């Protein structure tokens, strides 16, 4: 009985540790994905824009047929175009 209790507690503890590590890995991958996605959108818009206008809290990329506005807030970035998209990225000063 004692051996079974020790075996079950070791199994549960190792499962909890592995599950915690997997959750940290998943969260880190999601943050990196959001950052890569933001970089991809912004680079594409900056490269193809006819004119880029600086605002106090963001940028406006003007194209011949539309304008895309980037607004930087403390905990998210808002991308306004025909559709509005929000990326939850924490903005920090360098």
MODELLER restraints for C-alpha pairs under 7 A, 6 or more apart:
rsr = mdl.restraints
at = mdl.atoms
rsr.add(forms.Gaussian(group=physical.xy_distance, feature=features.Distance(at['CA:34:A'], at['CA:87:A']), mean=6.85, stdev=0.5))
rsr.add(forms.Gaussian(group=physical.xy_distance, feature=features.Distance(at['CA:45:A'], at['CA:61:A']), mean=6.65, stdev=0.5))
rsr.add(forms.Gaussian(group=physical.xy_distance, feature=features.Distance(at['CA:46:A'], at['CA:61:A']), mean=6.70, stdev=0.5))
rsr.add(forms.Gaussian(group=physical.xy_distance, feature=features.Distance(at['CA:49:A'], at['CA:61:A']), mean=5.58, stdev=0.5))
rsr.add(forms.Gaussian(group=physical.xy_distance, feature=features.Distance(at['CA:49:A'], at['CA:62:A']), mean=5.59, stdev=0.5))
rsr.add(forms.Gaussian(group=physical.xy_distance, feature=features.Distance(at['CA:49:A'], at['CA:63:A']), mean=5.15, stdev=0.5))
rsr.add(forms.Gaussian(group=physical.xy_distance, feature=features.Distance(at['CA:50:A'], at['CA:62:A']), mean=5.79, stdev=0.5))
rsr.add(forms.Gaussian(group=physical.xy_distance, feature=features.Distance(at['CA:50:A'], at['CA:63:A']), mean=5.29, stdev=0.5))
rsr.add(forms.Gaussian(group=physical.xy_distance, feature=features.Distance(at['CA:51:A'], at['CA:61:A']), mean=6.03, stdev=0.5))
rsr.add(forms.Gaussian(group=physical.xy_distance, feature=features.Distance(at['CA:51:A'], at['CA:62:A']), mean=5.22, stdev=0.5))
rsr.add(forms.Gaussian(group=physical.xy_distance, feature=features.Distance(at['CA:52:A'], at['CA:59:A']), mean=6.73, stdev=0.5))
rsr.add(forms.Gaussian(group=physical.xy_distance, feature=features.Distance(at['CA:52:A'], at['CA:60:A']), mean=5.64, stdev=0.5))
rsr.add(forms.Gaussian(group=physical.xy_distance, feature=features.Distance(at['CA:52:A'], at['CA:61:A']), mean=4.61, stdev=0.5))
rsr.add(forms.Gaussian(group=physical.xy_distance, feature=features.Distance(at['CA:52:A'], at['CA:62:A']), mean=6.18, stdev=0.5))
rsr.add(forms.Gaussian(group=physical.xy_distance, feature=features.Distance(at['CA:53:A'], at['CA:59:A']), mean=5.60, stdev=0.5))
rsr.add(forms.Gaussian(group=physical.xy_distance, feature=features.Distance(at['CA:53:A'], at['CA:60:A']), mean=5.05, stdev=0.5))
rsr.add(forms.Gaussian(group=physical.xy_distance, feature=features.Distance(at['CA:53:A'], at['CA:61:A']), mean=6.53, stdev=0.5))
rsr.add(forms.Gaussian(group=physical.xy_distance, feature=features.Distance(at['CA:54:A'], at['CA:60:A']), mean=6.59, stdev=0.5))
rsr.add(forms.Gaussian(group=physical.xy_distance, feature=features.Distance(at['CA:57:A'], at['CA:71:A']), mean=5.68, stdev=0.5))
rsr.add(forms.Gaussian(group=physical.xy_distance, feature=features.Distance(at['CA:57:A'], at['CA:72:A']), mean=5.53, stdev=0.5))
rsr.add(forms.Gaussian(group=physical.xy_distance, feature=features.Distance(at['CA:58:A'], at['CA:70:A']), mean=5.21, stdev=0.5))
rsr.add(forms.Gaussian(group=physical.xy_distance, feature=features.Distance(at['CA:58:A'], at['CA:71:A']), mean=4.49, stdev=0.5))
rsr.add(forms.Gaussian(group=physical.xy_distance, feature=features.Distance(at['CA:58:A'], at['CA:72:A']), mean=5.50, stdev=0.5))
rsr.add(forms.Gaussian(group=physical.xy_distance, feature=features.Distance(at['CA:59:A'], at['CA:69:A']), mean=5.83, stdev=0.5))
rsr.add(forms.Gaussian(group=physical.xy_distance, feature=features.Distance(at['CA:59:A'], at['CA:70:A']), mean=5.15, stdev=0.5))
rsr.add(forms.Gaussian(group=physical.xy_distance, feature=features.Distance(at['CA:59:A'], at['CA:71:A']), mean=6.81, stdev=0.5))
rsr.add(forms.Gaussian(group=physical.xy_distance, feature=features.Distance(at['CA:60:A'], at['CA:67:A']), mean=6.66, stdev=0.5))
rsr.add(forms.Gaussian(group=physical.xy_distance, feature=features.Distance(at['CA:60:A'], at['CA:68:A']), mean=5.69, stdev=0.5))
rsr.add(forms.Gaussian(group=physical.xy_distance, feature=features.Distance(at['CA:60:A'], at['CA:69:A']), mean=4.34, stdev=0.5))
rsr.add(forms.Gaussian(group=physical.xy_distance, feature=features.Distance(at['CA:60:A'], at['CA:70:A']), mean=6.21, stdev=0.5))
rsr.add(forms.Gaussian(group=physical.xy_distance, feature=features.Distance(at['CA:61:A'], at['CA:67:A']), mean=5.61, stdev=0.5))
rsr.add(forms.Gaussian(group=physical.xy_distance, feature=features.Distance(at['CA:61:A'], at['CA:68:A']), mean=5.16, stdev=0.5))
rsr.add(forms.Gaussian(group=physical.xy_distance, feature=features.Distance(at['CA:61:A'], at['CA:69:A']), mean=6.29, stdev=0.5))
rsr.add(forms.Gaussian(group=physical.xy_distance, feature=features.Distance(at['CA:62:A'], at['CA:68:A']), mean=6.55, stdev=0.5))
rsr.add(forms.Gaussian(group=physical.xy_distance, feature=features.Distance(at['CA:67:A'], at['CA:81:A']), mean=6.46, stdev=0.5))
rsr.add(forms.Gaussian(group=physical.xy_distance, feature=features.Distance(at['CA:68:A'], at['CA:79:A']), mean=6.96, stdev=0.5))
rsr.add(forms.Gaussian(group=physical.xy_distance, feature=features.Distance(at['CA:68:A'], at['CA:80:A']), mean=5.66, stdev=0.5))
rsr.add(forms.Gaussian(group=physical.xy_distance, feature=features.Distance(at['CA:68:A'], at['CA:81:A']), mean=4.79, stdev=0.5))
rsr.add(forms.Gaussian(group=physical.xy_distance, feature=features.Distance(at['CA:69:A'], at['CA:79:A']), mean=5.73, stdev=0.5))
rsr.add(forms.Gaussian(group=physical.xy_distance, feature=features.Distance(at['CA:69:A'], at['CA:80:A']), mean=4.98, stdev=0.5))
rsr.add(forms.Gaussian(group=physical.xy_distance, feature=features.Distance(at['CA:69:A'], at['CA:81:A']), mean=6.58, stdev=0.5))
rsr.add(forms.Gaussian(group=physical.xy_distance, feature=features.Distance(at['CA:70:A'], at['CA:77:A']), mean=6.97, stdev=0.5))
rsr.add(forms.Gaussian(group=physical.xy_distance, feature=features.Distance(at['CA:70:A'], at['CA:78:A']), mean=5.81, stdev=0.5))
rsr.add(forms.Gaussian(group=physical.xy_distance, feature=features.Distance(at['CA:70:A'], at['CA:79:A']), mean=4.75, stdev=0.5))
rsr.add(forms.Gaussian(group=physical.xy_distance, feature=features.Distance(at['CA:70:A'], at['CA:80:A']), mean=6.47, stdev=0.5))
rsr.add(forms.Gaussian(group=physical.xy_distance, feature=features.Distance(at['CA:71:A'], at['CA:77:A']), mean=5.74, stdev=0.5))
rsr.add(forms.Gaussian(group=physical.xy_distance, feature=features.Distance(at['CA:71:A'], at['CA:78:A']), mean=5.04, stdev=0.5))
rsr.add(forms.Gaussian(group=physical.xy_distance, feature=features.Distance(at['CA:71:A'], at['CA:79:A']), mean=6.49, stdev=0.5))
rsr.add(forms.Gaussian(group=physical.xy_distance, feature=features.Distance(at['CA:72:A'], at['CA:78:A']), mean=6.53, stdev=0.5))
rsr.add(forms.Gaussian(group=physical.xy_distance, feature=features.Distance(at['CA:74:A'], at['CA:90:A']), mean=6.22, stdev=0.5))
rsr.add(forms.Gaussian(group=physical.xy_distance, feature=features.Distance(at['CA:74:A'], at['CA:91:A']), mean=5.54, stdev=0.5))
rsr.add(forms.Gaussian(group=physical.xy_distance, feature=features.Distance(at['CA:75:A'], at['CA:88:A']), mean=6.19, stdev=0.5))
rsr.add(forms.Gaussian(group=physical.xy_distance, feature=features.Distance(at['CA:75:A'], at['CA:89:A']), mean=5.81, stdev=0.5))
rsr.add(forms.Gaussian(group=physical.xy_distance, feature=features.Distance(at['CA:75:A'], at['CA:90:A']), mean=4.55, stdev=0.5))
rsr.add(forms.Gaussian(group=physical.xy_distance, feature=features.Distance(at['CA:75:A'], at['CA:91:A']), mean=6.28, stdev=0.5))
rsr.add(forms.Gaussian(group=physical.xy_distance, feature=features.Distance(at['CA:76:A'], at['CA:86:A']), mean=6.72, stdev=0.5))
rsr.add(forms.Gaussian(group=physical.xy_distance, feature=features.Distance(at['CA:76:A'], at['CA:87:A']), mean=5.62, stdev=0.5))
rsr.add(forms.Gaussian(group=physical.xy_distance, feature=features.Distance(at['CA:76:A'], at['CA:88:A']), mean=4.30, stdev=0.5))
rsr.add(forms.Gaussian(group=physical.xy_distance, feature=features.Distance(at['CA:76:A'], at['CA:89:A']), mean=4.96, stdev=0.5))
rsr.add(forms.Gaussian(group=physical.xy_distance, feature=features.Distance(at['CA:76:A'], at['CA:90:A']), mean=6.13, stdev=0.5))
rsr.add(forms.Gaussian(group=physical.xy_distance, feature=features.Distance(at['CA:77:A'], at['CA:86:A']), mean=5.77, stdev=0.5))
rsr.add(forms.Gaussian(group=physical.xy_distance, feature=features.Distance(at['CA:77:A'], at['CA:87:A']), mean=5.22, stdev=0.5))
rsr.add(forms.Gaussian(group=physical.xy_distance, feature=features.Distance(at['CA:77:A'], at['CA:88:A']), mean=6.41, stdev=0.5))
rsr.add(forms.Gaussian(group=physical.xy_distance, feature=features.Distance(at['CA:77:A'], at['CA:89:A']), mean=6.57, stdev=0.5))
rsr.add(forms.Gaussian(group=physical.xy_distance, feature=features.Distance(at['CA:78:A'], at['CA:85:A']), mean=5.96, stdev=0.5))
rsr.add(forms.Gaussian(group=physical.xy_distance, feature=features.Distance(at['CA:78:A'], at['CA:86:A']), mean=4.67, stdev=0.5))
rsr.add(forms.Gaussian(group=physical.xy_distance, feature=features.Distance(at['CA:78:A'], at['CA:87:A']), mean=6.56, stdev=0.5))
rsr.add(forms.Gaussian(group=physical.xy_distance, feature=features.Distance(at['CA:79:A'], at['CA:85:A']), mean=5.11, stdev=0.5))
rsr.add(forms.Gaussian(group=physical.xy_distance, feature=features.Distance(at['CA:79:A'], at['CA:86:A']), mean=6.20, stdev=0.5))
